[in-house]
Amino acid sequence: MPYEDLREFIERLEEENELARIKHEVSPILEMTEIADRVVKAGGKALLFENPKGYDIPVLMNAFGTERRMKMALEVERFEEIGERLLDILRFKPESLFDGLKGLSKVKELASFIPKKVKKGTCKEVVMDKPNLLKFPILKCWPKDGGRFITLPIVITKDPETQELNVGMYRMQVFDEKTTGMHWQIHKHGALHYKKLKEMGKDRLEVAVAIGVDPAILYSATAPLPENFNEFTFAGFIRRERVKLVECETIDLLVPANAEIVLEGYVKVDELKPEGPFGDHTGYYTPIEPYPVFHVECITHREDPIYHATVVGKPPMEDAWLGKATERIFLPIIKFMHPEIVDINLPIEGCFHNLAIVSIKKRYPGHAKKVMFALWSTGMLSLTKVVIVVDDDVNVHDMREVIWAVTTRFDPAKDVVVIPDCPIDSLDHATYRPNLGGKLGIDATKKWKEEGYEREWPDVVEMDVDVKKRIDAIWDELKRLVF
């Protein structure tokens, strides 16, 4: 059964001995970050701070900080299961009436996960008389941060043209009791809605923010879904049950009915304010930049809310496993689009968009370059700065093998692709201009004669198979002697 809310996931974490209840008085100003940073880098448990200094609202952190917990959150044994299920629907091509009827049932299956509107929700147990963000234990994560930041907000907007809901995750700096920043970068759908509204001559975009939702909704807010593909529907697909949504009190938006906290308000299209600095997932402080201002008009919450937060910084951090889930979930779809691809690795240390290592079954001259350009034209992979292509005998997740392949199959004079002035992640501080920078492709595959390689490629050093089998038979005994 899917988790109905964040609390059911917390209960599961506790049952599986994956939750630590911190009873010490700990401040949300820097101290929680220091504890969470140590714990996540050591592969430790989820943290429930029960006694935040100055507050009576507990804080949950590091809920997704290991591969095991991320799989528990999405209720899968393998992340790829989700992508394989989705691909089974998306790639269906009926070849007969019988197949067509089967196909209709598959489309119906996807439609059955459209979110369900309900009349009541626990997120409305308390409607604050005077909305005040400062009543919640919102974190200041790093010493040079510009202030406190909401770090796991589920930001809900509506496309002004299609009326389709969009769910994203954009950090929110708290300016005062009723206003925050809205850090949606230019590549994000929330920013697109903002831009469309401005072009239509309207002055404000309604925005709702949910904090503390079930894991499938939270993950879906981070997933690189196509424009106008409803993230609530995707969450329902992941959890195999429709997401329950309830109407807001003051604006025309729907929010998760069982969220811990909901903020309702608007963003004015002509109002920007300096936001930052913020210690970001790149390991650097994102500098001060102008971003829209979110005005909070109403706050509702559960009677005893739990505040859900994360901290980002020099990797690895908790968000690494949200990124790794995306890598594995969407791999089956990427492989369907590009059948030559065997595997892909977006290393945690590469901060999501900085490096992709991909292995291929090479079929023709120039194939590695074709794959580079394919990835640079696929969704959010378009922001990838460096693409390394290796042969299918290289395990892309073993950096020893990757470095070996790059240094032995790559000629810097021949096997590099450099492209200037391409879309780049807004948080990439290495580029000379924001959002625009170079791409680097490294072809670390074995080269063919048709590619101008005139030598004979040497064989890889490998042991005889029969010898390996004979040693396998006595290896357990030998290990006790030699290790």
C-alpha positions in Angstrom: 0.0 0.0 0.0 1.3 3.5 -0.8 2.2 6.0 1.9 -0.8 8.2 2.6 1.4 11.0 3.9 4.9 11.8 5.3 4.0 10.3 8.7 3.4 6.8 7.3 6.9 7.0 5.7 8.4 8.1 9.0 6.6 5.1 10.7 8.2 2.8 8.1 11.6 4.3 8.6 11.3 3.6 12.4 10.1 0.0 11.8 13.1 -0.6 9.6 15.5 1.0 12.2 16.3 3.8 9.7 15.2 6.7 11.9 17.0 8.4 14.8 15.0 10.5 17.1 17.2 13.4 18.3 16.0 14.6 21.7 18.8 17.1 22.3 17.9 20.7 21.9 19.3 21.6 18.5 19.1 24.9 16.7 17.8 25.1 13.2 20.4 27.9 12.7 23.5 26.0 11.5 23.5 23.2 14.1 21.0 20.9 12.4 23.1 21.3 9.2 26.3 20.3 10.9 24.7 17.1 12.4 22.9 16.2 9.1 26.1 16.8 7.1 28.1 14.4 9.3 25.4 11.8 9.2 24.7 11.8 5.5 28.3 11.6 4.6 28.7 8.6 6.9 25.6 6.8 5.5 23.6 7.3 8.7 19.9 7.3 9.6 17.1 9.7 8.9 16.9 12.3 11.6 13.9 13.6 13.5 14.9 16.6 15.6 12.2 16.5 18.3 13.4 19.5 20.3 14.3 22.3 17.9 15.6 25.3 19.9 12.9 27.9 20.1 10.2 25.7 18.5 7.7 23.0 19.3 7.6 21.6 15.7 9.9 18.6 15.0 12.2 18.7 11.9 12.7 15.7 9.6 16.0 15.6 7.7 18.1 13.0 5.7 14.9 11.0 5.0 16.3 10.0 1.6 20.0 9.9 2.4 20.8 6.3 1.4 20.0 4.1 -1.5 18.0 1.8 0.7 15.8 4.7 2.1 15.3 6.1 -1.4 14.0 2.7 -2.6 11.8 2.5 0.5 10.5 6.0 -0.3 9.4 4.9 -3.8 8.5 1.4 -2.7 10.7 -0.4 -5.3 13.4 -3.0 -5.3 15.0 -1.4 -8.3 14.6 2.2 -9.4 14.4 1.0 -13.0 11.1 -0.7 -12.3 9.3 2.7 -12.5 10.8 3.6 -15.9 10.1 0.1 -17.3 6.5 0.3 -16.3 6.2 3.8 -17.9 8.0 2.6 -21.0 5.6 -0.3 -21.3 2.8 2.2 -21.8 4.6 4.8 -23.8 6.1 2.5 -26.5 3.0 0.5 -27.2 2.3 0.4 -30.9 -0.9 -1.7 -31.8 -0.5 -3.9 -34.8 -3.9 -5.5 -34.7 -7.4 -4.9 -33.3 -6.6 -7.2 -30.4 -3.4 -5.3 -29.6 -5.3 -2.1 -30.0 -7.8 -3.1 -27.3 -4.9 -4.1 -25.0 -3.4 -0.8 -25.7 -6.6 1.0 -24.7 -6.3 -0.7 -21.3 -2.8 0.6 -20.9 -3.7 4.1 -21.7 -6.6 3.8 -19.2 -4.1 2.5 -16.7 -2.1 5.8 -17.0 -5.3 7.9 -16.9 -6.3 6.1 -13.7 -3.5 7.9 -11.9 -4.8 11.4 -12.6 -5.1 13.1 -9.1 -8.3 12.8 -7.2 -10.0 16.0 -5.8 -11.3 15.5 -2.3 -13.4 17.8 -0.1 -11.3 17.6 3.1 -7.7 17.2 4.0 -5.6 17.0 7.1 -3.5 19.9 5.8 -6.4 22.2 6.8 -6.7 21.1 10.4 -5.4 24.6 11.4 -5.9 27.8 9.5 -3.6 30.4 10.9 -5.4 33.6 11.8 -2.3 35.7 10.9 0.1 33.8 8.6 3.6 33.9 10.0 6.4 31.9 8.5 8.6 32.6 11.5 6.6 30.2 13.6 8.2 27.3 11.8 11.7 26.0 12.4 13.0 27.0 9.0 16.7 26.4 8.6 19.7 28.6 8.1 22.0 26.0 6.6 25.4 27.6 6.2 27.2 30.6 7.8 27.2 32.9 4.7 23.6 32.1 3.7 21.5 35.2 3.2 19.0 34.0 5.8 16.7 31.1 6.4 15.7 28.9 3.5 12.8 26.5 2.9 14.7 23.7 1.2 12.1 21.1 0.4 9.1 23.1 -0.9 6.6 21.5 -3.3 5.8 24.6 -5.4 2.5 24.4 -7.3 1.6 26.7 -10.2 -0.8 26.6 -13.1 0.0 27.1 -16.8 -1.9 30.3 -17.8 -2.6 28.8 -21.2 -3.3 25.1 -20.7 -4.5 25.4 -17.0 -2.3 22.3 -16.3 -0.8 22.1 -12.8 2.9 22.0 -12.4 4.8 20.9 -9.4 8.5 21.9 -8.9 11.0 22.4 -6.2 12.7 25.8 -5.9 14.4 27.0 -2.8 12.7 29.9 -0.9 14.6 32.4 1.2 12.5 33.8 4.0 12.5 37.6 4.0 10.0 38.2 6.7 6.8 36.7 8.2 4.9 36.9 4.9 7.4 37.0 2.0 10.0 34.7 0.5 12.1 34.5 -2.6 11.1 32.2 -5.4 14.2 30.8 -6.9 12.9 29.3 -10.1 15.6 29.2 -12.7 15.0 30.0 -16.4 14.9 26.4 -17.4 12.1 25.5 -14.9 8.4 25.2 -15.6 7.5 27.6 -12.8 9.6 30.3 -14.5 7.9 29.5 -17.8 4.4 30.0 -16.2 5.7 33.3 -14.8 7.0 34.4 -18.2 3.7 33.4 -20.0 1.6 35.3 -17.5 3.8 38.4 -18.0 3.4 38.2 -21.8 -0.3 37.9 -21.4 -0.3 41.3 -19.6 -1.4 39.9 -16.2 0.3 41.0 -13.0 0.3 38.1 -10.6 0.7 34.3 -10.6 -1.0 32.3 -7.9 1.3 29.9 -6.1 0.8 27.3 -3.5 3.6 25.6 -1.5 3.3 22.3 0.3 5.9 21.2 2.9 5.9 17.7 4.2 4.3 15.4 1.6 4.4 11.7 0.8 7.7 10.6 -0.8 6.3 10.0 -4.3 5.0 13.5 -4.6 8.2 15.0 -3.3 10.3 12.9 -5.7 8.0 13.8 -8.6 8.5 17.5 -8.0 12.2 16.9 -8.8 11.7 14.6 -11.8 12.6 16.0 -15.3 9.2 15.5 -16.7 8.0 17.0 -20.0 6.1 20.3 -20.1 2.4 19.9 -19.2 3.0 16.3 -17.8 1.3 16.6 -14.4 3.7 15.7 -11.6 0.8 14.6 -9.4 -0.2 12.1 -12.1 3.4 10.8 -12.2 3.4 10.5 -8.4 0.1 8.5 -8.6 1.8 6.3 -11.2 4.8 5.7 -8.9 2.6 4.9 -5.9 0.0 3.0 -8.0 -2.8 5.0 -6.5 -4.2 8.4 -7.2 -2.9 11.4 -5.2 -5.6 13.2 -3.2 -5.7 16.9 -3.7 -7.8 19.6 -1.9 -8.7 23.1 -2.9 -6.8 26.0 -1.4 -8.5 28.4 0.9 -7.7 31.7 -0.9 -6.4 30.8 -4.4 -7.5 28.6 -7.3 -5.0 25.8 -6.9 -5.1 22.2 -5.6 -2.6 20.9 -3.0 -1.8 17.5 -1.5 -4.6 16.9 1.0 -2.4 15.3 3.6 0.5 17.8 3.5 2.0 18.9 6.8 2.0 22.6 5.9 0.6 24.6 3.0 1.4 28.2 2.0 -0.9 30.1 -0.3 -0.1 33.3 -2.1 1.1 34.9 -5.3 4.1 36.2 -7.2 3.9 39.6 -8.9 5.4 39.6 -12.4 7.1 42.9 -12.0 8.6 42.5 -8.5 12.1 41.1 -8.0 14.3 41.2 -4.9 17.9 40.2 -4.2 18.0 36.6 -3.1 21.0 34.7 -1.6 23.8 33.8 -1.0 22.9 30.2 -0.5 25.2 27.2 0.1 24.2 25.1 -2.8 24.5 21.5 -4.1 27.6 22.5 -6.1 29.5 22.9 -2.9 29.7 26.7 -3.4 27.6 29.6 -2.3 25.2 30.7 -5.1 25.7 34.5 -5.2 23.0 37.2 -4.7 20.8 37.5 -7.7 17.3 39.1 -8.3 14.4 36.6 -8.1 10.6 37.0 -7.8 9.0 37.5 -4.4 6.4 35.1 -3.1 3.7 36.8 -0.9 2.0 34.5 1.6 -1.6 35.3 2.2 -2.7 32.1 4.0 -1.0 29.2 5.9 -2.8 26.0 6.9 -1.2 23.0 8.6 -1.9 19.8 10.5 -2.5 20.1 14.3 1.0 18.9 15.2 2.9 19.6 12.0 6.3 18.1 11.1 8.7 20.4 9.2 10.5 18.5 6.4 13.9 20.0 5.3 17.1 19.0 3.7 20.6 20.5 3.5 22.7 20.7 0.3 26.4 21.5 0.0 29.6 19.8 -1.1 28.5 16.3 -2.3 27.6 13.7 -1.3 24.5 15.1 0.4 21.0 13.7 0.8 19.9 15.1 -2.7 22.4 12.7 -4.3 19.9 9.9 -4.0 17.1 11.9 -5.5 19.4 12.4 -8.4 20.4 8.8 -8.6 16.8 7.7 -8.5 16.2 9.9 -11.6 19.2 8.5 -13.4 18.0 4.9 -13.0 14.2 5.6 -13.4 14.7 7.3 -16.7 17.4 5.0 -18.0 14.9 2.5 -19.7 13.3 5.4 -21.6 16.7 6.8 -22.6 17.7 3.4 -23.8 14.5 3.0 -25.8 15.1 6.4 -27.5 18.7 5.5 -28.1 19.1 1.7 -28.3 22.9 1.8 -28.5 23.1 3.1 -24.9 24.0 0.4 -22.4 24.3 2.3 -19.2 24.7 5.9 -17.9 26.3 7.3 -14.7 25.7 10.9 -13.5 28.3 10.9 -10.7 27.2 12.4 -7.4 30.4 14.4 -7.3 29.4 15.9 -10.7 26.5 17.8 -9.1 23.9 16.3 -11.5 24.4 18.4 -14.6 28.2 18.6 -14.8 29.2 15.1 -16.0 27.6 12.1 -17.7 29.4 8.9 -18.4 27.7 6.7 -20.9 28.5 3.3 -22.3 27.4 2.2 -25.8 27.4 -0.7 -28.2 29.4 1.0 -31.0 27.9 0.2 -34.4 29.5 2.6 -36.9 32.1 5.4 -37.2 31.3 8.5 -35.3 28.8 6.7 -33.2 30.1 8.2 -29.9 29.6 11.7 -31.2 26.1 10.9 -32.2 25.4 9.8 -28.6 26.9 13.0 -27.2 24.6 15.2 -29.4 21.6 12.9 -28.6 22.1 13.5 -24.9 22.6 17.2 -25.3 19.2 17.4 -27.0 17.3 15.2 -24.5 15.3 17.0 -21.8 17.3 18.3 -18.8 20.3 16.3 -20.0 20.6 19.3 -22.4 22.3 21.1 -19.5 25.1 18.4 -19.1 28.5 20.1 -19.4 30.7 17.1 -20.0 29.8 13.8 -21.7 32.2 10.9 -21.7 31.4 8.0 -24.0 33.0 4.5 -23.4 32.5 1.1 -24.9 30.1 -1.5 -23.4 33.0 -3.5 -21.8 33.5 -0.6 -19.4 31.4 -0.3 -16.2 30.4 3.3 -16.0 29.9 3.1 -12.3 33.5 2.0 -11.6 35.6 5.1 -11.8 38.8 2.9 -12.0 37.5 1.4 -15.3 36.3 4.8 -16.6 39.7 6.5 -15.9 41.5 3.5 -17.5 39.3 3.8 -20.6 39.6 7.5 -20.9 43.4 7.5 -20.5 44.0 4.5 -22.9 41.3 5.0 -25.6 41.3 8.7 -25.9 43.5 11.0 -28.0 43.1 14.7 -27.0 44.0 15.8 -30.5 41.3 13.7 -32.2 38.6 12.6 -29.8 37.3 15.9 -28.3 34.1 17.8 -29.1 34.0 21.3 -27.8 30.9 23.5 -28.4 30.6 27.1 -27.2 27.6 29.1 -26.0 25.2 26.3 -25.0 22.5 26.1 -22.3 24.1 25.4 -19.0 22.8 24.8 -15.5 22.1 28.2 -13.8 24.1 27.0 -10.8 27.3 26.4 -12.8 29.7 29.0 -11.5 32.5 28.1 -13.9 30.8 29.7 -16.9 31.8 33.2 -17.8 28.1 34.2 -18.3 25.1 32.9 -16.4 23.1 30.0 -18.1 25.5 30.0 -21.1 28.7 28.0 -21.5 30.6 25.4 -23.3 30.1 21.6 -23.8 32.8 19.0 -23.8 32.5 15.6 -25.3 35.2 12.9 -24.8 35.1 9.9 -27.1 36.8 7.2 -25.1 35.7 4.3 -27.3 38.1 2.1 -29.2 38.6 3.8 -32.6 38.0 2.1 -35.9 39.9 2.3 -39.2 36.9 4.1 -40.7 37.5 6.8 -38.1 41.1 7.2 -39.2 42.8 4.9 -36.7 45.4 3.0 -38.8 46.9 0.8 -36.1 45.7 -2.5 -34.8 43.9 -2.1 -31.5 45.6 -4.4 -28.9 43.7 -7.0 -26.9 42.7 -6.3 -23.3 44.7 -8.4 -20.8 42.4 -11.1 -19.5 42.9 -14.5 -17.8 41.9 -17.7 -19.5 38.3 -18.7 -18.5 39.2 -22.3 -17.5 41.9 -21.0 -15.2 39.5 -18.6 -13.6 37.1 -21.5 -13.0 39.8 -23.7 -11.3 40.8 -20.9 -9.0 37.1 -20.0 -8.2 36.8 -23.5 -6.9 39.4 -23.0 -4.2 39.1 -19.2 -3.7 37.1 -19.2 -0.5 39.7 -21.3 1.2 42.5 -19.1 -0.2 40.8 -15.9 0.9 41.1 -17.1 4.5 44.8 -17.4 4.1 45.7 -14.3 2.2 43.3 -11.7 3.6 
